[in-house]
Amino acid sequence: MPFLYGCAFTSEDLDVLSGVLNAWCAERHIDIRSVEAQFAASTALDLYQSGHHEHDKLLSALNGRTGL
């Protein structure tokens, strides 16, 4: 995963990311271990790294992504 090389996440970062992924999966009744959830997690990481650091903003950005 080259985009994560040299990138460190704090426990707060991980809390936001996992909270958003859990909320996204719950809204869609998707198993968090599914391929769809893995794709959403990857997208959430990209969005987080591009500046969506707050739970609500990240979830909104993730919900706005087409194809998820």
CHARMM internal coordinates of N, CA and C (Angstrom, degrees):
IC EDIT
DIST 1 N 1 CA 1.4434
DIST 1 CA 1 C 1.5258
ANGL 1 N 1 CA 1 C 110.18
DIST 1 C 2 N 1.2735
ANGL 1 CA 1 C 2 N 118.62
DIHE 1 N 1 CA 1 C 2 N 83.50
DIST 2 N 2 CA 1.4588
ANGL 1 C 2 N 2 CA 121.65
DIHE 1 CA 1 C 2 N 2 CA -175.00
DIST 2 CA 2 C 1.5225
ANGL 2 N 2 CA 2 C 114.50
DIHE 1 C 2 N 2 CA 2 C -61.04
DIST 2 C 3 N 1.3445
ANGL 2 CA 2 C 3 N 118.74
DIHE 2 N 2 CA 2 C 3 N -32.41
DIST 3 N 3 CA 1.4585
ANGL 2 C 3 N 3 CA 119.27
DIHE 2 CA 2 C 3 N 3 CA -176.59
DIST 3 CA 3 C 1.5249
ANGL 3 N 3 CA 3 C 112.64
DIHE 2 C 3 N 3 CA 3 C -68.33
DIST 3 C 4 N 1.3220
ANGL 3 CA 3 C 4 N 118.20
DIHE 3 N 3 CA 3 C 4 N -17.88
DIST 4 N 4 CA 1.4569
ANGL 3 C 4 N 4 CA 121.04
DIHE 3 CA 3 C 4 N 4 CA 179.13
DIST 4 CA 4 C 1.5256
ANGL 4 N 4 CA 4 C 112.76
DIHE 3 C 4 N 4 CA 4 C -96.06
DIST 4 C 5 N 1.3175
ANGL 4 CA 4 C 5 N 117.06
DIHE 4 N 4 CA 4 C 5 N -5.11
DIST 5 N 5 CA 1.4590
ANGL 4 C 5 N 5 CA 120.35
DIHE 4 CA 4 C 5 N 5 CA -179.01
DIST 5 CA 5 C 1.5170
ANGL 5 N 5 CA 5 C 109.91
DIHE 4 C 5 N 5 CA 5 C -59.69
DIST 5 C 6 N 1.2952
ANGL 5 CA 5 C 6 N 116.72
DIHE 5 N 5 CA 5 C 6 N 127.83
DIST 6 N 6 CA 1.4570
ANGL 5 C 6 N 6 CA 121.45
DIHE 5 CA 5 C 6 N 6 CA 178.82
DIST 6 CA 6 C 1.5202
ANGL 6 N 6 CA 6 C 113.95
DIHE 5 C 6 N 6 CA 6 C 77.53
DIST 6 C 7 N 1.3180
ANGL 6 CA 6 C 7 N 117.17
DIHE 6 N 6 CA 6 C 7 N 6.16
DIST 7 N 7 CA 1.4529
ANGL 6 C 7 N 7 CA 121.65
DIHE 6 CA 6 C 7 N 7 CA -177.95
DIST 7 CA 7 C 1.5290
ANGL 7 N 7 CA 7 C 108.71
DIHE 6 C 7 N 7 CA 7 C -102.13
DIST 7 C 8 N 1.3073
ANGL 7 CA 7 C 8 N 115.82
DIHE 7 N 7 CA 7 C 8 N 129.57
DIST 8 N 8 CA 1.4616
ANGL 7 C 8 N 8 CA 119.86
DIHE 7 CA 7 C 8 N 8 CA 178.59
DIST 8 CA 8 C 1.5229
ANGL 8 N 8 CA 8 C 109.10
DIHE 7 C 8 N 8 CA 8 C -116.68
DIST 8 C 9 N 1.3097
ANGL 8 CA 8 C 9 N 115.93
DIHE 8 N 8 CA 8 C 9 N 134.69
DIST 9 N 9 CA 1.4512
ANGL 8 C 9 N 9 CA 121.40
DIHE 8 CA 8 C 9 N 9 CA 177.67
DIST 9 CA 9 C 1.5248
ANGL 9 N 9 CA 9 C 108.97
DIHE 8 C 9 N 9 CA 9 C -108.80
DIST 9 C 10 N 1.3163
ANGL 9 CA 9 C 10 N 116.31
DIHE 9 N 9 CA 9 C 10 N 138.12
DIST 10 N 10 CA 1.4617
ANGL 9 C 10 N 10 CA 121.41
DIHE 9 CA 9 C 10 N 10 CA 175.39
DIST 10 CA 10 C 1.5248
ANGL 10 N 10 CA 10 C 108.78
DIHE 9 C 10 N 10 CA 10 C -84.22
DIST 10 C 11 N 1.3039
ANGL 10 CA 10 C 11 N 116.06
DIHE 10 N 10 CA 10 C 11 N 170.20
DIST 11 N 11 CA 1.4609
ANGL 10 C 11 N 11 CA 119.32
DIHE 10 CA 10 C 11 N 11 CA 177.49
DIST 11 CA 11 C 1.5336
ANGL 11 N 11 CA 11 C 110.59
DIHE 10 C 11 N 11 CA 11 C -64.13
DIST 11 C 12 N 1.3320
ANGL 11 CA 11 C 12 N 117.09
DIHE 11 N 11 CA 11 C 12 N -31.40
DIST 12 N 12 CA 1.4619
ANGL 11 C 12 N 12 CA 120.90
DIHE 11 CA 11 C 12 N 12 CA 177.36
DIST 12 CA 12 C 1.5305
ANGL 12 N 12 CA 12 C 110.53
DIHE 11 C 12 N 12 CA 12 C -66.87
DIST 12 C 13 N 1.3360
ANGL 12 CA 12 C 13 N 116.83
DIHE 12 N 12 CA 12 C 13 N -40.52
DIST 13 N 13 CA 1.4592
ANGL 12 C 13 N 13 CA 121.06
DIHE 12 CA 12 C 13 N 13 CA 176.43
DIST 13 CA 13 C 1.5223
ANGL 13 N 13 CA 13 C 110.23
DIHE 12 C 13 N 13 CA 13 C -59.51
DIST 13 C 14 N 1.3112
ANGL 13 CA 13 C 14 N 115.82
DIHE 13 N 13 CA 13 C 14 N -47.52
DIST 14 N 14 CA 1.4588
ANGL 13 C 14 N 14 CA 120.93
DIHE 13 CA 13 C 14 N 14 CA -178.98
DIST 14 CA 14 C 1.5227
ANGL 14 N 14 CA 14 C 112.01
DIHE 13 C 14 N 14 CA 14 C -64.75
DIST 14 C 15 N 1.3380
ANGL 14 CA 14 C 15 N 116.50
DIHE 14 N 14 CA 14 C 15 N -35.08
DIST 15 N 15 CA 1.4689
ANGL 14 C 15 N 15 CA 120.13
DIHE 14 CA 14 C 15 N 15 CA 176.51
DIST 15 CA 15 C 1.5250
ANGL 15 N 15 CA 15 C 110.89
DIHE 14 C 15 N 15 CA 15 C -63.10
DIST 15 C 16 N 1.3317
ANGL 15 CA 15 C 16 N 116.43
DIHE 15 N 15 CA 15 C 16 N -44.12
DIST 16 N 16 CA 1.4672
ANGL 15 C 16 N 16 CA 120.28
DIHE 15 CA 15 C 16 N 16 CA 178.87
DIST 16 CA 16 C 1.5236
ANGL 16 N 16 CA 16 C 109.75
DIHE 15 C 16 N 16 CA 16 C -63.06
DIST 16 C 17 N 1.3190
ANGL 16 CA 16 C 17 N 116.52
DIHE 16 N 16 CA 16 C 17 N -49.85
DIST 17 N 17 CA 1.4609
ANGL 16 C 17 N 17 CA 120.70
DIHE 16 CA 16 C 17 N 17 CA -178.17
DIST 17 CA 17 C 1.5260
ANGL 17 N 17 CA 17 C 112.41
DIHE 16 C 17 N 17 CA 17 C -60.97
DIST 17 C 18 N 1.3292
ANGL 17 CA 17 C 18 N 117.72
DIHE 17 N 17 CA 17 C 18 N -45.78
DIST 18 N 18 CA 1.4620
ANGL 17 C 18 N 18 CA 119.45
DIHE 17 CA 17 C 18 N 18 CA -179.06
DIST 18 CA 18 C 1.5257
ANGL 18 N 18 CA 18 C 111.06
DIHE 17 C 18 N 18 CA 18 C -69.50
DIST 18 C 19 N 1.3298
ANGL 18 CA 18 C 19 N 116.98
DIHE 18 N 18 CA 18 C 19 N -36.50
DIST 19 N 19 CA 1.4641
ANGL 18 C 19 N 19 CA 120.14
DIHE 18 CA 18 C 19 N 19 CA 177.73
DIST 19 CA 19 C 1.5181
ANGL 19 N 19 CA 19 C 112.13
DIHE 18 C 19 N 19 CA 19 C -63.15
DIST 19 C 20 N 1.3252
ANGL 19 CA 19 C 20 N 115.91
DIHE 19 N 19 CA 19 C 20 N -41.91
DIST 20 N 20 CA 1.4621
ANGL 19 C 20 N 20 CA 120.56
DIHE 19 CA 19 C 20 N 20 CA 178.81
DIST 20 CA 20 C 1.5246
ANGL 20 N 20 CA 20 C 110.48
DIHE 19 C 20 N 20 CA 20 C -66.65
DIST 20 C 21 N 1.3150
ANGL 20 CA 20 C 21 N 117.03
DIHE 20 N 20 CA 20 C 21 N -44.59
DIST 21 N 21 CA 1.4621
ANGL 20 C 21 N 21 CA 119.62
DIHE 20 CA 20 C 21 N 21 CA 179.85
DIST 21 CA 21 C 1.5271
ANGL 21 N 21 CA 21 C 110.95
DIHE 20 C 21 N 21 CA 21 C -63.32
DIST 21 C 22 N 1.3108
ANGL 21 CA 21 C 22 N 117.14
DIHE 21 N 21 CA 21 C 22 N -42.27
DIST 22 N 22 CA 1.4698
ANGL 21 C 22 N 22 CA 120.37
DIHE 21 CA 21 C 22 N 22 CA 177.63
DIST 22 CA 22 C 1.5235
ANGL 22 N 22 CA 22 C 110.79
DIHE 21 C 22 N 22 CA 22 C -61.97
DIST 22 C 23 N 1.3273
ANGL 22 CA 22 C 23 N 117.29
DIHE 22 N 22 CA 22 C 23 N -43.75
DIST 23 N 23 CA 1.4655
ANGL 22 C 23 N 23 CA 121.17
DIHE 22 CA 22 C 23 N 23 CA 179.59
DIST 23 CA 23 C 1.5250
ANGL 23 N 23 CA 23 C 110.76
DIHE 22 C 23 N 23 CA 23 C -64.59
DIST 23 C 24 N 1.3271
ANGL 23 CA 23 C 24 N 116.85
DIHE 23 N 23 CA 23 C 24 N -43.36
DIST 24 N 24 CA 1.4601
ANGL 23 C 24 N 24 CA 121.77
DIHE 23 CA 23 C 24 N 24 CA -179.39
DIST 24 CA 24 C 1.5320
ANGL 24 N 24 CA 24 C 110.18
DIHE 23 C 24 N 24 CA 24 C -61.44
DIST 24 C 25 N 1.3131
ANGL 24 CA 24 C 25 N 116.15
DIHE 24 N 24 CA 24 C 25 N -45.65
DIST 25 N 25 CA 1.4652
ANGL 24 C 25 N 25 CA 120.60
DIHE 24 CA 24 C 25 N 25 CA 179.18
DIST 25 CA 25 C 1.5283
ANGL 25 N 25 CA 25 C 111.41
DIHE 24 C 25 N 25 CA 25 C -65.22
DIST 25 C 26 N 1.3153
ANGL 25 CA 25 C 26 N 117.19
DIHE 25 N 25 CA 25 C 26 N -41.85
DIST 26 N 26 CA 1.4698
ANGL 25 C 26 N 26 CA 120.79
DIHE 25 CA 25 C 26 N 26 CA -179.34
DIST 26 CA 26 C 1.5230
ANGL 26 N 26 CA 26 C 111.10
DIHE 25 C 26 N 26 CA 26 C -64.05
DIST 26 C 27 N 1.3332
ANGL 26 CA 26 C 27 N 117.03
DIHE 26 N 26 CA 26 C 27 N -41.49
DIST 27 N 27 CA 1.4632
ANGL 26 C 27 N 27 CA 120.76
DIHE 26 CA 26 C 27 N 27 CA 179.33
DIST 27 CA 27 C 1.5241
ANGL 27 N 27 CA 27 C 111.66
DIHE 26 C 27 N 27 CA 27 C -60.62
DIST 27 C 28 N 1.3139
ANGL 27 CA 27 C 28 N 116.52
DIHE 27 N 27 CA 27 C 28 N -32.14
DIST 28 N 28 CA 1.4659
ANGL 27 C 28 N 28 CA 121.85
DIHE 27 CA 27 C 28 N 28 CA -175.31
DIST 28 CA 28 C 1.5254
ANGL 28 N 28 CA 28 C 113.64
DIHE 27 C 28 N 28 CA 28 C -103.61
DIST 28 C 29 N 1.3315
ANGL 28 CA 28 C 29 N 116.33
DIHE 28 N 28 CA 28 C 29 N 1.03
DIST 29 N 29 CA 1.4673
ANGL 28 C 29 N 29 CA 121.52
DIHE 28 CA 28 C 29 N 29 CA -177.80
DIST 29 CA 29 C 1.5288
ANGL 29 N 29 CA 29 C 110.65
DIHE 28 C 29 N 29 CA 29 C 54.99
DIST 29 C 30 N 1.3313
ANGL 29 CA 29 C 30 N 114.96
DIHE 29 N 29 CA 29 C 30 N 47.71
DIST 30 N 30 CA 1.4598
ANGL 29 C 30 N 30 CA 122.68
DIHE 29 CA 29 C 30 N 30 CA -179.41
DIST 30 CA 30 C 1.5225
ANGL 30 N 30 CA 30 C 108.88
DIHE 29 C 30 N 30 CA 30 C -110.94
DIST 30 C 31 N 1.3183
ANGL 30 CA 30 C 31 N 116.06
DIHE 30 N 30 CA 30 C 31 N 135.28
DIST 31 N 31 CA 1.4649
ANGL 30 C 31 N 31 CA 121.64
DIHE 30 CA 30 C 31 N 31 CA 176.63
DIST 31 CA 31 C 1.5311
ANGL 31 N 31 CA 31 C 108.54
DIHE 30 C 31 N 31 CA 31 C -65.72
DIST 31 C 32 N 1.3080
ANGL 31 CA 31 C 32 N 116.62
DIHE 31 N 31 CA 31 C 32 N 129.66
DIST 32 N 32 CA 1.4612
ANGL 31 C 32 N 32 CA 121.19
DIHE 31 CA 31 C 32 N 32 CA -177.25
DIST 32 CA 32 C 1.5268
ANGL 32 N 32 CA 32 C 112.50
DIHE 31 C 32 N 32 CA 32 C -64.21
DIST 32 C 33 N 1.3136
ANGL 32 CA 32 C 33 N 117.42
DIHE 32 N 32 CA 32 C 33 N -16.43
DIST 33 N 33 CA 1.4672
ANGL 32 C 33 N 33 CA 121.57
DIHE 32 CA 32 C 33 N 33 CA 178.66
DIST 33 CA 33 C 1.5262
ANGL 33 N 33 CA 33 C 112.67
DIHE 32 C 33 N 33 CA 33 C -92.97
DIST 33 C 34 N 1.3324
ANGL 33 CA 33 C 34 N 116.96
DIHE 33 N 33 CA 33 C 34 N 3.47
DIST 34 N 34 CA 1.4614
ANGL 33 C 34 N 34 CA 121.25
DIHE 33 CA 33 C 34 N 34 CA -176.21
DIST 34 CA 34 C 1.5310
ANGL 34 N 34 CA 34 C 111.92
DIHE 33 C 34 N 34 CA 34 C -79.14
DIST 34 C 35 N 1.3114
ANGL 34 CA 34 C 35 N 114.38
DIHE 34 N 34 CA 34 C 35 N 165.80
DIST 35 N 35 CA 1.4653
ANGL 34 C 35 N 35 CA 120.87
DIHE 34 CA 34 C 35 N 35 CA 176.28
DIST 35 CA 35 C 1.5277
ANGL 35 N 35 CA 35 C 110.10
DIHE 34 C 35 N 35 CA 35 C -61.86
DIST 35 C 36 N 1.3235
ANGL 35 CA 35 C 36 N 116.73
DIHE 35 N 35 CA 35 C 36 N -39.43
DIST 36 N 36 CA 1.4630
ANGL 35 C 36 N 36 CA 120.70
DIHE 35 CA 35 C 36 N 36 CA 179.05
DIST 36 CA 36 C 1.5245
ANGL 36 N 36 CA 36 C 111.18
DIHE 35 C 36 N 36 CA 36 C -60.13
DIST 36 C 37 N 1.3231
ANGL 36 CA 36 C 37 N 115.97
DIHE 36 N 36 CA 36 C 37 N -41.80
DIST 37 N 37 CA 1.4622
ANGL 36 C 37 N 37 CA 120.29
DIHE 36 CA 36 C 37 N 37 CA 179.16
DIST 37 CA 37 C 1.5220
ANGL 37 N 37 CA 37 C 110.82
DIHE 36 C 37 N 37 CA 37 C -68.30
DIST 37 C 38 N 1.3090
ANGL 37 CA 37 C 38 N 117.81
DIHE 37 N 37 CA 37 C 38 N -36.26
DIST 38 N 38 CA 1.4655
ANGL 37 C 38 N 38 CA 120.69
DIHE 37 CA 37 C 38 N 38 CA 177.05
DIST 38 CA 38 C 1.5226
ANGL 38 N 38 CA 38 C 110.52
DIHE 37 C 38 N 38 CA 38 C -63.42
DIST 38 C 39 N 1.3212
ANGL 38 CA 38 C 39 N 116.84
DIHE 38 N 38 CA 38 C 39 N -42.23
DIST 39 N 39 CA 1.4586
ANGL 38 C 39 N 39 CA 120.87
DIHE 38 CA 38 C 39 N 39 CA 178.03
DIST 39 CA 39 C 1.5292
ANGL 39 N 39 CA 39 C 110.36
DIHE 38 C 39 N 39 CA 39 C -65.01
DIST 39 C 40 N 1.3303
ANGL 39 CA 39 C 40 N 116.87
DIHE 39 N 39 CA 39 C 40 N -41.47
DIST 40 N 40 CA 1.4677
ANGL 39 C 40 N 40 CA 120.99
DIHE 39 CA 39 C 40 N 40 CA 177.71
DIST 40 CA 40 C 1.5280
ANGL 40 N 40 CA 40 C 110.65
DIHE 39 C 40 N 40 CA 40 C -63.84
DIST 40 C 41 N 1.3274
ANGL 40 CA 40 C 41 N 117.58
DIHE 40 N 40 CA 40 C 41 N -38.41
DIST 41 N 41 CA 1.4684
ANGL 40 C 41 N 41 CA 120.83
DIHE 40 CA 40 C 41 N 41 CA 178.66
DIST 41 CA 41 C 1.5229
ANGL 41 N 41 CA 41 C 110.46
DIHE 40 C 41 N 41 CA 41 C -63.49
DIST 41 C 42 N 1.3105
ANGL 41 CA 41 C 42 N 116.87
DIHE 41 N 41 CA 41 C 42 N -42.76
DIST 42 N 42 CA 1.4599
ANGL 41 C 42 N 42 CA 121.25
DIHE 41 CA 41 C 42 N 42 CA 178.07
DIST 42 CA 42 C 1.5277
ANGL 42 N 42 CA 42 C 110.52
DIHE 41 C 42 N 42 CA 42 C -62.22
DIST 42 C 43 N 1.3197
ANGL 42 CA 42 C 43 N 115.97
DIHE 42 N 42 CA 42 C 43 N -43.54
DIST 43 N 43 CA 1.4623
ANGL 42 C 43 N 43 CA 120.94
DIHE 42 CA 42 C 43 N 43 CA 178.55
DIST 43 CA 43 C 1.5215
ANGL 43 N 43 CA 43 C 110.70
DIHE 42 C 43 N 43 CA 43 C -64.68
DIST 43 C 44 N 1.3272
ANGL 43 CA 43 C 44 N 116.64
DIHE 43 N 43 CA 43 C 44 N -41.46
DIST 44 N 44 CA 1.4657
ANGL 43 C 44 N 44 CA 120.73
DIHE 43 CA 43 C 44 N 44 CA 178.57
DIST 44 CA 44 C 1.5317
ANGL 44 N 44 CA 44 C 111.27
DIHE 43 C 44 N 44 CA 44 C -62.05
DIST 44 C 45 N 1.3235
ANGL 44 CA 44 C 45 N 116.94
DIHE 44 N 44 CA 44 C 45 N -39.44
DIST 45 N 45 CA 1.4711
ANGL 44 C 45 N 45 CA 120.17
DIHE 44 CA 44 C 45 N 45 CA 176.49
DIST 45 CA 45 C 1.5243
ANGL 45 N 45 CA 45 C 110.92
DIHE 44 C 45 N 45 CA 45 C -61.68
DIST 45 C 46 N 1.3208
ANGL 45 CA 45 C 46 N 116.28
DIHE 45 N 45 CA 45 C 46 N -44.35
DIST 46 N 46 CA 1.4665
ANGL 45 C 46 N 46 CA 120.14
DIHE 45 CA 45 C 46 N 46 CA 178.38
DIST 46 CA 46 C 1.5269
ANGL 46 N 46 CA 46 C 110.78
DIHE 45 C 46 N 46 CA 46 C -60.84
DIST 46 C 47 N 1.3199
ANGL 46 CA 46 C 47 N 115.93
DIHE 46 N 46 CA 46 C 47 N -45.42
DIST 47 N 47 CA 1.4627
ANGL 46 C 47 N 47 CA 120.35
DIHE 46 CA 46 C 47 N 47 CA -179.91
DIST 47 CA 47 C 1.5306
ANGL 47 N 47 CA 47 C 111.06
DIHE 46 C 47 N 47 CA 47 C -64.70
DIST 47 C 48 N 1.3150
ANGL 47 CA 47 C 48 N 116.26
DIHE 47 N 47 CA 47 C 48 N -40.68
DIST 48 N 48 CA 1.4660
ANGL 47 C 48 N 48 CA 120.77
DIHE 47 CA 47 C 48 N 48 CA 179.47
DIST 48 CA 48 C 1.5247
ANGL 48 N 48 CA 48 C 110.33
DIHE 47 C 48 N 48 CA 48 C -61.29
DIST 48 C 49 N 1.3208
ANGL 48 CA 48 C 49 N 115.11
DIHE 48 N 48 CA 48 C 49 N -44.72
DIST 49 N 49 CA 1.4606
ANGL 48 C 49 N 49 CA 119.39
DIHE 48 CA 48 C 49 N 49 CA -178.96
DIST 49 CA 49 C 1.5215
ANGL 49 N 49 CA 49 C 112.27
DIHE 48 C 49 N 49 CA 49 C -69.73
DIST 49 C 50 N 1.3277
ANGL 49 CA 49 C 50 N 116.99
DIHE 49 N 49 CA 49 C 50 N -19.63
DIST 50 N 50 CA 1.4626
ANGL 49 C 50 N 50 CA 119.52
DIHE 49 CA 49 C 50 N 50 CA 178.30
DIST 50 CA 50 C 1.5220
ANGL 50 N 50 CA 50 C 112.64
DIHE 49 C 50 N 50 CA 50 C -91.53
DIST 50 C 51 N 1.3448
ANGL 50 CA 50 C 51 N 117.23
DIHE 50 N 50 CA 50 C 51 N 5.95
DIST 51 N 51 CA 1.4614
ANGL 50 C 51 N 51 CA 119.90
DIHE 50 CA 50 C 51 N 51 CA 171.66
DIST 51 CA 51 C 1.5071
ANGL 51 N 51 CA 51 C 117.18
DIHE 50 C 51 N 51 CA 51 C 118.45
DIST 51 C 52 N 1.3104
ANGL 51 CA 51 C 52 N 119.38
DIHE 51 N 51 CA 51 C 52 N -1.10
DIST 52 N 52 CA 1.4678
ANGL 51 C 52 N 52 CA 121.86
DIHE 51 CA 51 C 52 N 52 CA 178.41
DIST 52 CA 52 C 1.5316
ANGL 52 N 52 CA 52 C 108.53
DIHE 51 C 52 N 52 CA 52 C -87.70
DIST 52 C 53 N 1.3190
ANGL 52 CA 52 C 53 N 117.12
DIHE 52 N 52 CA 52 C 53 N 80.81
DIST 53 N 53 CA 1.4660
ANGL 52 C 53 N 53 CA 121.63
DIHE 52 CA 52 C 53 N 53 CA -171.95
DIST 53 CA 53 C 1.5219
ANGL 53 N 53 CA 53 C 114.69
DIHE 52 C 53 N 53 CA 53 C -94.97
DIST 53 C 54 N 1.3123
ANGL 53 CA 53 C 54 N 117.94
DIHE 53 N 53 CA 53 C 54 N -11.19
DIST 54 N 54 CA 1.4597
ANGL 53 C 54 N 54 CA 120.35
DIHE 53 CA 53 C 54 N 54 CA -179.73
DIST 54 CA 54 C 1.5251
ANGL 54 N 54 CA 54 C 109.53
DIHE 53 C 54 N 54 CA 54 C -99.14
DIST 54 C 55 N 1.3264
ANGL 54 CA 54 C 55 N 115.96
DIHE 54 N 54 CA 54 C 55 N 144.88
DIST 55 N 55 CA 1.4689
ANGL 54 C 55 N 55 CA 121.99
DIHE 54 CA 54 C 55 N 55 CA -175.95
DIST 55 CA 55 C 1.5218
ANGL 55 N 55 CA 55 C 111.91
DIHE 54 C 55 N 55 CA 55 C -50.53
DIST 55 C 56 N 1.3258
ANGL 55 CA 55 C 56 N 117.07
DIHE 55 N 55 CA 55 C 56 N -54.70
DIST 56 N 56 CA 1.4668
ANGL 55 C 56 N 56 CA 120.04
DIHE 55 CA 55 C 56 N 56 CA -175.22
DIST 56 CA 56 C 1.5232
ANGL 56 N 56 CA 56 C 112.32
DIHE 55 C 56 N 56 CA 56 C -64.34
DIST 56 C 57 N 1.3218
ANGL 56 CA 56 C 57 N 116.76
DIHE 56 N 56 CA 56 C 57 N -40.63
DIST 57 N 57 CA 1.4635
ANGL 56 C 57 N 57 CA 120.06
DIHE 56 CA 56 C 57 N 57 CA 179.71
DIST 57 CA 57 C 1.5228
ANGL 57 N 57 CA 57 C 111.37
DIHE 56 C 57 N 57 CA 57 C -67.98
DIST 57 C 58 N 1.3154
ANGL 57 CA 57 C 58 N 116.36
DIHE 57 N 57 CA 57 C 58 N -39.57
DIST 58 N 58 CA 1.4641
ANGL 57 C 58 N 58 CA 120.39
DIHE 57 CA 57 C 58 N 58 CA 179.21
DIST 58 CA 58 C 1.5266
ANGL 58 N 58 CA 58 C 110.45
DIHE 57 C 58 N 58 CA 58 C -67.34
DIST 58 C 59 N 1.3181
ANGL 58 CA 58 C 59 N 117.04
DIHE 58 N 58 CA 58 C 59 N -44.44
DIST 59 N 59 CA 1.4654
ANGL 58 C 59 N 59 CA 120.39
DIHE 58 CA 58 C 59 N 59 CA 179.21
DIST 59 CA 59 C 1.5182
ANGL 59 N 59 CA 59 C 110.64
DIHE 58 C 59 N 59 CA 59 C -62.97
DIST 59 C 60 N 1.3148
ANGL 59 CA 59 C 60 N 116.92
DIHE 59 N 59 CA 59 C 60 N -41.46
DIST 60 N 60 CA 1.4621
ANGL 59 C 60 N 60 CA 120.69
DIHE 59 CA 59 C 60 N 60 CA 178.19
DIST 60 CA 60 C 1.5290
ANGL 60 N 60 CA 60 C 110.73
DIHE 59 C 60 N 60 CA 60 C -62.85
DIST 60 C 61 N 1.3133
ANGL 60 CA 60 C 61 N 116.84
DIHE 60 N 60 CA 60 C 61 N -43.98
DIST 61 N 61 CA 1.4709
ANGL 60 C 61 N 61 CA 120.76
DIHE 60 CA 60 C 61 N 61 CA 178.60
DIST 61 CA 61 C 1.5254
ANGL 61 N 61 CA 61 C 110.66
DIHE 60 C 61 N 61 CA 61 C -64.11
DIST 61 C 62 N 1.3136
ANGL 61 CA 61 C 62 N 117.12
DIHE 61 N 61 CA 61 C 62 N -40.26
DIST 62 N 62 CA 1.4658
ANGL 61 C 62 N 62 CA 121.05
DIHE 61 CA 61 C 62 N 62 CA 178.70
DIST 62 CA 62 C 1.5247
ANGL 62 N 62 CA 62 C 110.53
DIHE 61 C 62 N 62 CA 62 C -65.80
DIST 62 C 63 N 1.3197
ANGL 62 CA 62 C 63 N 116.10
DIHE 62 N 62 CA 62 C 63 N -41.37
DIST 63 N 63 CA 1.4713
ANGL 62 C 63 N 63 CA 120.30
DIHE 62 CA 62 C 63 N 63 CA 177.96
DIST 63 CA 63 C 1.5297
ANGL 63 N 63 CA 63 C 110.80
DIHE 62 C 63 N 63 CA 63 C -65.22
DIST 63 C 64 N 1.3143
ANGL 63 CA 63 C 64 N 117.30
DIHE 63 N 63 CA 63 C 64 N -28.73
DIST 64 N 64 CA 1.4478
ANGL 63 C 64 N 64 CA 121.26
DIHE 63 CA 63 C 64 N 64 CA -179.57
DIST 64 CA 64 C 1.5169
ANGL 64 N 64 CA 64 C 114.78
DIHE 63 C 64 N 64 CA 64 C -78.85
DIST 64 C 65 N 1.3090
ANGL 64 CA 64 C 65 N 116.75
DIHE 64 N 64 CA 64 C 65 N -8.96
DIST 65 N 65 CA 1.4665
ANGL 64 C 65 N 65 CA 120.82
DIHE 64 CA 64 C 65 N 65 CA 179.91
DIST 65 CA 65 C 1.5133
ANGL 65 N 65 CA 65 C 110.12
DIHE 64 C 65 N 65 CA 65 C -76.63
DIST 65 C 66 N 1.3062
ANGL 65 CA 65 C 66 N 117.00
DIHE 65 N 65 CA 65 C 66 N 127.94
DIST 66 N 66 CA 1.4601
ANGL 65 C 66 N 66 CA 120.27
DIHE 65 CA 65 C 66 N 66 CA 176.77
DIST 66 CA 66 C 1.5274
ANGL 66 N 66 CA 66 C 108.63
DIHE 65 C 66 N 66 CA 66 C -80.94
DIST 66 C 67 N 1.2836
ANGL 66 CA 66 C 67 N 115.38
DIHE 66 N 66 CA 66 C 67 N 152.12
DIST 67 N 67 CA 1.4592
ANGL 66 C 67 N 67 CA 121.02
DIHE 66 CA 66 C 67 N 67 CA 178.72
DIST 67 CA 67 C 1.5117
ANGL 67 N 67 CA 67 C 114.50
DIHE 66 C 67 N 67 CA 67 C 86.82
DIST 67 C 68 N 1.3121
ANGL 67 CA 67 C 68 N 117.00
DIHE 67 N 67 CA 67 C 68 N 2.11
DIST 68 N 68 CA 1.4691
ANGL 67 C 68 N 68 CA 119.62
DIHE 67 CA 67 C 68 N 68 CA 177.11
DIST 68 CA 68 C 1.5059
ANGL 68 N 68 CA 68 C 109.84
DIHE 67 C 68 N 68 CA 68 C -99.68
END
COOR INIT
IC SEED 1 N 1 CA 1 C
IC BUILD
